[in-house]
């Protein structure tokens, strides 16, 4: 437990001091759902309804999930700040996987969206899975899951830097998955809100001393499926035109 506390303190210190951390993660997309909303004769008539997906939607989804995440002993329930935002640390490790998302604000609030709880069980509300030539394996490895749930090991990159000074640039296009879900223990509750996306992760790094430096950024583009529960109603649909931006 002491080790976990030390890791959390170090991670928070990084979030407060590095020039790369604390930058917003933003996402946009369009969700389309099937909807049966009226009768014509003896038949139900199905139509479609659309909904925009944006930062506010994702943050509200995660805030509600985090607030209700405790089973009485895991210690991960929290009230996220109303003015908080999501950030991503690609070089970090949550104790199991490389790269993790966290919630912060301008005052330095810190809540990791994946890690180990008070019972030493790994939890995750949000995860990027990709294999990058510079960053290595991000998110779950192929050893952790079935043959269908991890992205193919595909990365196209170009690195232009000085072997003498370590300064330069790096760009890549990696196949990737982006997962956002309200069940932190992956599948213990079937009735969960979940967004599952497949696409490309495109990092663009400035290098100094062979390390990431400001300005560095990345984008994710793709699409996938969305599952939303409202009471007893289950809305299943597709997400198209998804675009996410990272800054670190």
Backbone torsions as a table, in degrees:
resi	resn	phi	psi	omega
1	UNK	NA	-40.3	178.6
2	UNK	-60.3	-38.9	179.3
3	UNK	-62.3	-40.9	-179.8
4	UNK	-65.5	-38.6	179.3
5	UNK	-65.5	-42.3	179.1
6	UNK	-62.1	-43.1	178.8
7	UNK	-61.4	-40.6	-179.9
8	UNK	-65.9	-40.6	178.8
9	UNK	-64.5	-43.3	179.2
10	UNK	-63.4	-41.9	179.9
11	UNK	-64.4	-39.4	179.4
12	UNK	-67.8	-38.9	177.9
13	UNK	-62.2	-38.9	177.5
14	UNK	-62.9	-44.1	-177.7
15	UNK	-62.4	-28.9	-177.7
16	UNK	-87.1	-24.3	-170.7
17	UNK	-107.6	-33.6	-175.0
18	UNK	-73.7	147.6	179.4
19	UNK	-74.7	-14.4	-174.9
20	UNK	-90.1	-24.1	-173.4
21	UNK	-87.0	169.5	175.8
22	UNK	81.1	6.0	179.3
23	UNK	-90.4	143.3	-174.9
24	UNK	-65.6	150.8	167.0
25	UNK	-104.0	130.6	-178.6
26	UNK	-125.8	149.8	-177.9
27	UNK	-148.7	142.5	174.5
28	UNK	-138.3	155.7	177.8
29	UNK	177.6	173.9	179.9
30	UNK	-125.9	126.1	178.0
31	UNK	-100.9	136.6	177.3
32	UNK	-122.3	127.3	-178.3
33	UNK	-119.7	146.6	167.9
34	UNK	-76.5	144.6	-178.2
35	UNK	-145.7	122.9	174.3
36	UNK	-97.3	108.2	-169.7
37	UNK	-122.7	-3.1	175.5
38	UNK	-162.2	164.3	179.8
39	UNK	-99.4	140.9	171.8
40	UNK	-128.1	106.0	-170.9
41	UNK	67.7	-121.6	179.5
42	UNK	-104.5	9.1	-176.1
43	UNK	-115.2	143.5	170.9
44	UNK	-77.5	136.9	179.2
45	UNK	-103.7	126.6	-178.3
46	UNK	-98.3	137.4	173.9
47	UNK	-127.5	-174.9	174.8
48	UNK	-121.4	151.5	175.4
49	UNK	-130.9	146.7	-177.4
50	UNK	-118.2	157.4	179.5
51	UNK	-149.8	134.9	178.1
52	UNK	-78.2	139.0	174.9
53	UNK	-107.8	126.9	-178.0
54	UNK	-145.9	-174.2	-178.2
55	UNK	-58.0	-44.2	-177.4
56	UNK	-61.6	-41.4	179.3
57	UNK	-62.8	-47.5	-178.7
58	UNK	-65.1	-42.9	-177.7
59	UNK	-66.5	-39.6	177.6
60	UNK	-65.3	-41.7	178.3
61	UNK	-60.0	-45.6	-179.3
62	UNK	-72.5	-37.7	179.6
63	UNK	-60.8	-44.2	178.3
64	UNK	-64.8	-39.2	-179.4
65	UNK	-67.3	-44.4	-179.1
66	UNK	-65.0	-38.9	-179.4
67	UNK	-63.7	-28.6	-176.9
68	UNK	-107.2	16.7	-169.8
69	UNK	-82.1	-15.2	-174.0
70	UNK	-79.7	136.8	172.1
71	UNK	-100.7	15.1	179.6
72	UNK	102.5	-15.5	-177.0
73	UNK	-141.5	-10.1	-174.0
74	UNK	-81.6	-18.7	173.2
75	UNK	71.3	19.3	-177.3
76	UNK	-105.4	-4.8	177.2
77	UNK	-68.9	140.5	-179.7
78	UNK	-159.3	159.0	173.0
79	UNK	-100.7	109.2	-178.2
80	UNK	-74.4	144.9	-178.2
81	UNK	-65.2	143.5	-178.6
82	UNK	-62.3	-30.4	-179.8
83	UNK	-100.5	20.2	-179.8
84	UNK	-76.7	167.6	177.0
85	UNK	-148.7	162.3	-176.4
86	UNK	-92.7	138.4	174.8
87	UNK	-133.4	165.7	-176.8
88	UNK	-132.3	136.2	179.9
89	UNK	-116.4	94.9	-173.6
90	UNK	-68.8	-25.9	-178.5
91	UNK	-92.1	-2.3	-178.2
92	UNK	-85.1	171.4	177.3
93	UNK	-136.4	130.2	-177.1
94	UNK	-86.6	11.8	-176.9
95	UNK	103.3	-12.8	179.5
96	UNK	-138.3	-50.1	-175.0
97	UNK	-115.8	152.1	175.5
98	UNK	-82.7	140.6	-178.5
99	UNK	79.1	127.0	177.1
100	UNK	-151.5	154.7	176.3
101	UNK	-94.6	151.5	175.6
102	UNK	-149.7	161.6	176.7
103	UNK	-103.7	134.9	177.6
104	UNK	-142.8	178.0	172.9
105	UNK	-147.5	-176.1	-176.4
106	UNK	-69.2	-16.6	179.3
107	UNK	-90.9	-2.8	177.6
108	UNK	94.9	16.5	174.6
109	UNK	-57.4	146.9	-178.4
110	UNK	-142.5	122.6	173.3
111	UNK	-140.3	112.9	179.3
112	UNK	-73.8	134.1	179.6
113	UNK	-86.2	3.7	168.8
114	UNK	-153.9	156.7	-178.8
115	UNK	157.1	-155.0	178.0
116	UNK	-114.3	135.5	-179.4
117	UNK	-84.6	-173.4	-176.8
118	UNK	-66.7	-15.5	177.7
119	UNK	-99.3	13.1	179.5
120	UNK	62.8	30.4	176.2
121	UNK	-106.7	132.9	-178.0
122	UNK	-73.3	135.0	177.0
123	UNK	-126.7	159.0	178.8
124	UNK	-159.3	127.9	173.2
125	UNK	-100.7	-21.9	-174.0
126	UNK	-154.5	135.9	-174.0
127	UNK	-153.0	138.2	171.4
128	UNK	-107.7	127.3	179.3
129	UNK	-116.2	120.2	179.5
130	UNK	-163.0	160.3	172.5
131	UNK	-115.0	114.4	-178.6
132	UNK	-115.1	143.0	-177.2
133	UNK	-63.9	-34.6	-178.1
134	UNK	-89.8	-44.9	-175.1
135	UNK	-85.2	-17.8	-177.2
136	UNK	82.8	-155.3	-178.9
137	UNK	-78.0	121.6	175.5
138	UNK	-102.9	137.6	179.7
139	UNK	73.7	-160.8	-176.5
140	UNK	-60.9	140.2	175.0
141	UNK	-87.8	167.5	178.7
142	UNK	-64.4	-19.9	178.6
143	UNK	-74.5	-17.2	-175.1
144	UNK	-91.7	-10.8	-172.2
145	UNK	-147.1	178.2	-176.5
146	UNK	-74.1	177.8	-176.3
147	UNK	-70.2	-14.1	-173.7
148	UNK	-101.6	-13.1	-169.4
149	UNK	-101.8	-4.2	179.6
150	UNK	-113.6	148.2	-176.4
151	UNK	-71.2	154.3	175.2
152	UNK	-61.4	151.0	179.8
153	UNK	-80.8	80.1	-175.4
154	UNK	-128.0	121.7	178.9
155	UNK	-146.9	126.4	175.1
156	UNK	-113.2	129.1	-172.5
157	UNK	-146.8	163.4	171.4
158	UNK	-141.7	128.5	179.8
159	UNK	-122.2	128.7	-178.9
160	UNK	-131.4	98.4	-177.5
161	UNK	-149.4	162.4	-178.9
162	UNK	-86.5	127.1	175.7
163	UNK	-67.5	-19.8	-178.7
164	UNK	-83.7	-45.9	-175.5
165	UNK	-103.2	-18.6	-177.1
166	UNK	76.5	12.8	179.1
167	UNK	-97.4	144.4	178.1
168	UNK	162.4	-153.1	-177.5
169	UNK	-138.0	159.4	177.9
170	UNK	-144.8	133.3	175.5
171	UNK	-135.5	147.3	-178.8
172	UNK	-151.7	162.5	171.1
173	UNK	-131.2	111.0	-175.0
174	UNK	-116.2	137.2	168.6
175	UNK	-64.7	143.0	-171.9
176	UNK	-155.0	161.1	170.3
177	UNK	-124.9	140.9	174.6
178	UNK	-122.6	120.4	-176.4
179	UNK	-117.0	132.6	173.1
180	UNK	-132.2	122.7	-175.5
181	UNK	-150.1	152.7	-174.5
182	UNK	-90.3	-10.6	174.8
183	UNK	-93.7	107.6	-175.5
184	UNK	-69.7	-11.5	-178.4
185	UNK	-112.4	21.8	168.3
186	UNK	54.1	79.8	168.7
187	UNK	97.6	1.1	175.8
188	UNK	-69.7	-26.2	176.8
189	UNK	-121.6	113.1	-178.6
190	UNK	-67.7	-35.9	-177.2
191	UNK	-82.1	70.8	-179.7
192	UNK	-123.3	156.1	171.7
193	UNK	-83.1	135.2	-174.5
194	UNK	-152.1	138.8	171.9
195	UNK	-122.4	124.4	-178.8
196	UNK	-125.9	116.0	-173.0
197	UNK	-120.5	145.8	174.6
198	UNK	-125.7	135.5	-179.9
199	UNK	-178.2	-144.0	-179.6
200	UNK	-123.3	140.1	174.5
201	UNK	-105.8	123.8	-173.6
202	UNK	-122.1	88.0	178.0
203	UNK	-78.0	147.0	175.7
204	UNK	-137.0	102.0	-170.3
205	UNK	-108.0	142.4	164.1
206	UNK	-94.4	130.6	-175.7
207	UNK	-109.0	140.3	172.3
208	UNK	-145.2	128.5	-175.1
209	UNK	54.5	36.8	179.1
210	UNK	63.1	24.9	179.1
211	UNK	-130.4	159.2	177.8
212	UNK	-64.5	143.7	-179.6
213	UNK	-145.2	163.2	176.7
214	UNK	-74.0	135.1	0.1
215	UNK	-91.7	131.3	172.5
216	UNK	-128.9	147.4	-175.3
217	UNK	-154.9	176.4	176.0
218	UNK	-159.1	159.7	173.7
219	UNK	-130.2	156.8	171.0
220	UNK	-129.2	130.6	175.7
221	UNK	-130.1	141.8	179.7
222	UNK	167.0	-153.1	-179.9
223	UNK	-163.0	179.1	-178.3
224	UNK	172.3	-148.3	-177.1
225	UNK	-120.4	156.9	179.5
226	UNK	-132.7	138.7	-179.5
227	UNK	-129.1	116.3	-177.3
228	UNK	-125.8	128.4	175.8
229	UNK	-102.1	129.1	172.4
230	UNK	-125.5	97.0	-173.3
231	UNK	67.2	-118.1	177.3
232	UNK	-98.0	-1.9	-179.3
233	UNK	-88.3	134.6	179.5
234	UNK	-114.5	115.3	179.0
235	UNK	-100.4	117.1	177.8
236	UNK	-114.8	133.5	-178.7
237	UNK	-155.8	-170.5	179.3
238	UNK	-117.5	151.2	176.4
239	UNK	-112.5	128.5	179.6
240	UNK	-127.6	159.3	177.1
241	UNK	60.8	33.8	-178.5
242	UNK	-76.2	130.6	177.3
243	UNK	-135.6	123.8	178.9
244	UNK	-123.5	145.9	179.6
245	UNK	-126.1	138.2	178.4
246	UNK	-120.8	146.4	169.9
247	UNK	-135.6	134.9	177.6
248	UNK	-146.8	NA	NA
